[in-house]
Amino acid sequence: MLILPVYFDNNATTPVDPRVLAAMMPYFTEAFGNAASRHHSFGWAAAEAVSFAREQVAALIGADPSEIIFTSGATESDNLAIKGVFDMYAGKGNHIITCATEHKAVLDTCAHLQKQGAEVTYLPVNSRGLIDPAALDAAIRPATVLIAIMYANNETGTIMPVREIGAIAKKHGVPFFSDATQAVGKIPVDVLADGVDLLAFSAHKMYGPKGVGALYVRRRNPRIRLTPQMDGGGHERGMRSGTLNVPGIAGLGRAAAICQTEMEAESRRLSTLRDKLETGLLALGRVYVNGNPDYRLPHVTNLSFGRTDGQLLLSGFNKNIAVSSGSACTSALPEPSYVLKAMGLDDELAYASFRFSLGRFTTEEQVDYCLQSVKETVIKLRSSDLFV
Ligand SMILES: *Cc1c(COP(=O)(O)O)cnc(C)c1O
């Protein structure tokens, strides 16, 4: 039976998988120890759970367990990577290269560093949301200390040419950081093959709990060093002090292991469902896909609906369908998405854009319901004389 509302906003957050919750439970109660307690079995049990999770997380991205730093989520990982590298390499230079469509956790961190003397290049994207690797190559200067380009975009699902970026970074000897929050657990990510030196991700985007994430920091070839942004007891090899969130970390580990096992089949299932939804909506006419249709995350479609009004459309179906809209109501007035604007969309189409992000618990019945009710709303709006 279909239960309303249906959830099509898995890029905003995912539910915790019951198997993940089960892996976390013991560490709240009987195995509640502090992983830094060295002198008793309570501490040892917690440390063992953390060490097991570190292996599970490292395995998912092809890293060594010693290269994983646990954090409170991707926002913290983004801050630690960018500020940590900028501080550490201050003697070399002050130039950072990033991209116009990054998540706010990257853009706001760069803006913060600009106030402290950083020079930041924001690479543009094309209509599919991709940067031009040649433009990246040309933007690198002797003072460049970091390239920060996301793996896959949260609004459109566009996957960046990560391996090309990694190769360019390596050629110039510049560390390459990628916010891979939307990619890890969904598509194969391999820090060695991809040539990524630092990689951020978060448990709650991959069926783990909120408030825990990780930063991969390469240890050899080259060894990347970071200035810690949190001082204290020297946890996580001194790079991130603070008592470890043991249940959260155990959950992130289990979430990573499940994603790794199920990725191939799940990505096929989701892209089939996504394509069904997308094809059905495109059949309405004057509906446009935002992002790179040839190479996208399997579970995401971002669509602009021409000849409608975004607000009216949303209020037509948002009681029953949870989606994300192309306008962000961060202020009193809705602002069109800066990601879609950077891809060249005009305001009107950006306002009438929606991101449908499917997930592990999305069923075909839910997709059919979503398709039907969005279709009906669009047809009804278009037939009113407002949008002739
Ligand atoms: C969700 C998200 C973040 C923020 O992650 P938190 O764990 O919620 O801090 C950062 N970057 C991208 C691309 C995201 O999708």
The ligand as a Gaussian input file, in Angstrom:
#p B3LYP/6-31G(d) Opt

LIG

0 1
 C       24.959000      17.194000       2.003000
 C       26.213000      17.715000       1.406000
 C       27.187000      18.333000       2.192000
 C       26.993000      18.575000       3.669000
 O       27.055000      17.378000       4.384000
 P       26.725000      17.331000       5.948000
 O       27.177000      15.972000       6.364000
 O       25.253000      17.488000       6.031000
 O       27.480000      18.410000       6.610000
 C       28.350000      18.751000       1.584000
 N       28.554000      18.585000       0.273000
 C       27.652000      17.992000      -0.527000
 C       27.935000      17.820000      -1.981000
 C       26.448000      17.542000       0.014000
 O       25.546000      16.975000      -0.779000

